[in-house]
Amino acid sequence: MKNPVAIVGAAETTRLGCIPDMSNLMLHADAALNALEDAGLEASDIDGVATAYELPTDVAQYLGIRPRWVDGTSIGGCSWVVLLRHASAAIRAGLCKTVLITHGESGRSRVGGPHYDFFPPGSLAEQFEWVYGVSGPASLFGIPALRYMREQGITIEHLAHVAVVQRQWAQLQPRAGQRKPITVADVLESPMVAWPLRRLMCCLVSDGGGALIVCSAERARDFPSKPVYLLGSGEATETRLTGLAEICDLMRLEAPRLSGRLAFEEAGITHEDVDHLMIYDAFAYHPIWGLEALGFTNDGREAAELIREGHTAIGGRLPMNTNGGGLSYAHSGSYGMFLMQESIRQLRGTSPAQVPGVTVSVCHGWGGFHAASATVVLSNELPS
């Protein structure tokens, strides 16, 4: 990447889980102040603000920032991964020098939000999806999951293994929302939510958030925390937020393939170069789908076997979702920020579930119901 950028500040909210005394906007501010402290900066040092679902102008005003560049791109849970890409482009174009990216959601307590309007009156979604009984994320995601499992030869047990492996990682994370060990039998005996998804195959519902501070790589030495460099990024969309019916081929999603290819090509890496992987896991089949779509495996069955055989688990050759993921760590409604926070911890060597020798980490996020995808390649080393 020409004129690369660095993440010089990164932090989550002071608390995670149930935070009934803080609103959406307060969570944004809490995460932002923690990231500023991590970078050794003041709010007055920031000249760019980016966020999703909360207006960047509101976040800036609340923090006393007068930015010359803002971005409020909101395309689902991968929005914050996209915003890192956009911030990089803005810095490289000279539109701003120091960007604060914030995320905060009162997903559990619902104080001041989040306010998602998946089926607004008169919309295509209301006319052609809601009327057929769609009642929420589990039912929307369950539809393609069932067909994908049938086409790829993936079993219910394969999905259960995803939840089990990620709970093993969560046991190493003091801030994880769920740390109690679980077995495949536990997952399969948990209450049904929407076939084939049982409760332990579904993400947590949490309050929390995080923030990043980004600047040019040449300035990275001026900050106290170990910098993490953005080597490559990609984004793509293929339908509207809830538009499963409009996806050309549900068994071969093009958005993650494109975003992944763009990120890998810009970074100049191959799959063999990846030491650590974070794939957005709102539901247990997402990591399987992501491994295939990003090219780590040839098909979904191979991806499911990779997880079942322990290759993404502690001591495995491709450590994945080492914070426990949305299934066990935290999931506030949009999870993309948490992906990057764990990658940054791994690259800084500060994760409670630290993997030895991590140099390159890949984060991949979904937006909406397979509507969008975003991928970033992060490293603690600049390419020579």
N, C-alpha and C positions, 0 to 999 in steps of 0.2 A: 504494500500500500504506500502510495506517495504521500508524504507529510502525515504520518500516522498520529493518532491521538492516544492519550493515556487516561485511564481512570485513576485519579489521585485521591479520591475520597469515596468511601462506601460504608454504609451502615443501614441497619434495620431500625425499626421503632424500638424504643426502650423495652416495651413489653410486646408479647405476641399471645394470641389466643382469645381471651375474653377481656375487652377493655371498654366497659360500659360508660366510663367517664370521659371518653374522647370521641369527637366527631371525625368524619372523613378528613376535614381540613386540618384539624388538630393533629391527626396521624401523619399527614403530609409534612406538617411543620416539625413534628418530633423527629421524624426520619431525617429531614433536611438539616436540622440543627446537629444531629449526631454525625452526619456526613461532613458537615462543615468543620466540626471539631476534629474529625479524623484527618481532614486535609489541612488543618491549621489555618482556616480562612474565616472571614466574617461575611455576613450577608452582603455587605457593600462591595465585596470582591467579585460578586456574581454579575454577569451581564447577559446571560441567557437562561431561560427557564423553560422546561419541557415537562409536560405531564399529560395524563389521559383521564377522561371522565370527570375530572375536576378541572375547571378552567385554569390555564396557566397564569392568566391575569389575576385571578383570585389568590392563587398560591403566592405569586410575587408580591401582591399588595399586603397579604397577611404577614409575610416575612420582611417587609420593608425593602424589597428589591425593585429597582427601576431598570428592567432589562431592555436591551436593544434588539433582542431576538426572542421569540416565543414559538412553541409548537404544542398543539393540543391534539395531535393525531390519536383517535380512539377507534381501534379496530379489534377490540376484544383483548384477551389475556396476553397476547404477544405485543401489545402496544409499546411497552417499555423497552423491549428488545429493539423494536423499530425506532423508538426515540433515540436510543444510543447511536444507531446508524445515522439518523437525521442530525443529531448534535455533532457527530464527526464531520459530516458534510458542511455544516454551517461554520465550524471552526476552520476547516481547511479552505473555505471560501472567504474567510476574513470577516464574516458577519458578526462574530462574537469571539471572545477569547476563553471564557470560563463558564461552562454550562452546568446548571443544577437540574437533575432529572429526579422527580419525586413521585412516590406512589404511597397512597394511604387509603385503606378501605375498612369501614366498619361493617364488614361482611356478616358478622355474627350478631352484634348488638344493634346494628342498623341505626346508628346515631348520625343523622345527617346524610344518610345514604347507605350503600351505593344505590344509584337510581338508574337501572337498566330498563330500557323500554324495547323489549324484543319484538313485541307485536302491537305497535301503535295503531290507533284507529285509521282505517283507510289504507294501510300499508299492504304490500303484497303478502307479507308474512301473516297478517291477520286474515286476509281473504283466502289464502291457499294452504296454510299450515295449521293455524290454531283450530280451525273448524274440524280438523281430522283427529283431534284429541291430544295433540302435543301439550304436555303440561310442565315441561322444564328440561334442563340439561340432560338428566339421566334418560328420559324417554327419547329425546332427540339423538343423543349419542348412541343409545342402545340399538337403534335401527341399523346404522351402518356396521356397528360392531358385530351384530348377528350374522350379517351376510359375509363380512370379512372373515369371521371365524369359520363359516362353512366353506368358503372358497379356498381358504389357506390351510384348512385342517388343524385349526387351533381349538383347543379344548377349554372347558371351564377351569380345569385344573391349571392350565397355563396362565390364565388370568390371576388365579389365586397365588401362584408363585411370584408374580410381580409384587403383589401386596406384601407377601412374606419377606422377600428380599429387601424391600425398601423399609420395612419396619426394623430389620436388622441394622440398617444404617442409622435409623432414627434413634436406636438405643444408645448410640454414641453422641447424640446431640442433646445437650441439656435443655435447649429451648424448644425441642420438638413437642408438638401438641399431643402425640401419642407415642409412647415408648414401650409399652407392655409387649413382650414377645407374642407372636401369633403363629399359628400353623396353617397349613393348607386346609385342614378340616375346620379350623376356626372361621376362615374366610367363607368356606362353602356352607357353613351353618349359620352365618350372619343373616339378618333379615333381608328379604328381597326388596329392592327399590324399583327397578324397571328391568325386566328380563333382557339380557343375562346378568345384569349388574346388581350384585349384592352390596350391602352397606360397606363392608371392608374393601370393596373394589372402587369406592367412591371417595372423592377428596374430602378433606375436612372443611369446616366452615369457621373461618377465623376472622379476628380483627388484627390489623397490623399493616405494615408497609415497609418501605425502604427508600433509599436515595443514593444517587451517584453524583460525583463531581468530575467533569471531563474537561481536559485542556489539551493543548498540543504536546506531543511527546517530548519536544525539546525543552519544555518547561518542567518536565516531571521531576527532575533532580531538585527542584526548589521546594518540594513538599516532604513532610515527615514520614508519610506512609509509603510502603513499597508500591511502585506504580504497576498497573496492569494495562497492557497495550491491546488495542483493538487491531487485529491483523486483517480481518475480513468480515464482511457482513452481506446479508441478502434479505430481501423481502419480496413477497408475492401475494396476490389475492386471486381467488377464482370464483367467488360468489358473494352475495350479501351475507350479513351476519348469521341469519338462520336458514340460508338457502340451500339446504342439503339436496333438494330436488333438482337444483340447477347445476350441480357439479357434473361435469361431463362423464367422469368415471369414478364412482365412489371407491372402487377397488384399486385405483391408481391415482392418488391425489397428485396434482401437478404443482401446487403451490409449495409444499415442502421440498419437492425435488428441485424446483427452481431456486428457492431461497438458499437451500443447502449448497447447490452447485455454485451459485454466485459467491457465497461466503468462502468456500474452499478454494475457488479459483483466485479470488482476490488475495487470500492469505498465502497462496502458493503451497498448500499442504495436501497430503493424502490422508486416507483414513488411518493408515499405519502410524501417522504422526500424532494422533490424538491420544492423550494420556488420561483424559477425564471427560465425562459427558453428562450434560443435564438436558433431559427431555421433559417438557411440560406433561404432567400426568394428572389431568383432572379426573380421569378414570383409568382403570388398570390396563386397558388395552392400548392406551396411547403410547407408552414406551415401545411396545411391540411394533405398532404402526410406524412410529418415528424411526426406529432402527432400520426398517426396510426402506422407508422413503428417503432417508438421508444416505442410503447406500452402504451401511455397515453390514447388512446381510442381503442375500439375494431375494428372499421372500419372507412373508410373515411367519411361516412355520419355523424357519431357521432362526428368526429373531426370538420367537417364543422359546425355542430350545436353548438359545444362548443364555436367556435369563434363567430357565429351569435348571440348567447345568451349573449355574453359579458364576458365570463369567462376568456378570455385572455386579456381583456381590463383593463383600469384603475379601480382599485377596485375589479377586478376579482380574482378568487381563484388560477389561474395559469397565472400570468403576463408573457407575451411573447413578445419578440422583442420590448423591451421598449425604444430603441433608435429611433424607427420608421422603422427599418429594411432597407433592400436594396431598398424597395419601396419608402421610404420617407427620410431616413437619408443620406446614401451615398452608392454608389456601383461603384467601380473603375474597374470592370471587374472580380476581385476575391475578395470575401467579407469576407472570414473566419476570418481575423484579426479583423474586426470590431465587429464580434460576441463576441470575447473574451474581447475586450476593454470594451464593455458595461457590460458584466458579472462582470468584475473586478471593474468597477465603482460601480455597485450595491453592491458588497461584501465589498467594502471599505466605502460605505455609501456616495459616492460623485456624484452619477448620478443626473442630473437635473430632471429626472423622477424617483426619488428614491422610491422604494417599501419598506415599513416598514418590518423590521425583516428578511431580506434575509440572510440565512446562507449557503444554497446550491444552486448553479446555474449550469445548464446544457447547454452546447453549442453543437449544431450539425450542421455540414457542409456537403455539397455535393461537388463532384469534377467532372468536365466534365458534360456530359449529362447522369446523373445517373451512371457514371462509378465507382465512389468511394464515400466512406462516412467516416467521422471521428467524434468522439464524445468525449467530455471531461466533467468530473465532477469537478467543482471548489468549494472551500469553504473558508470562513474566519476563520474556526476552524479546527484544527487537530483532527482526531479521537482519542479517549482515548484508 
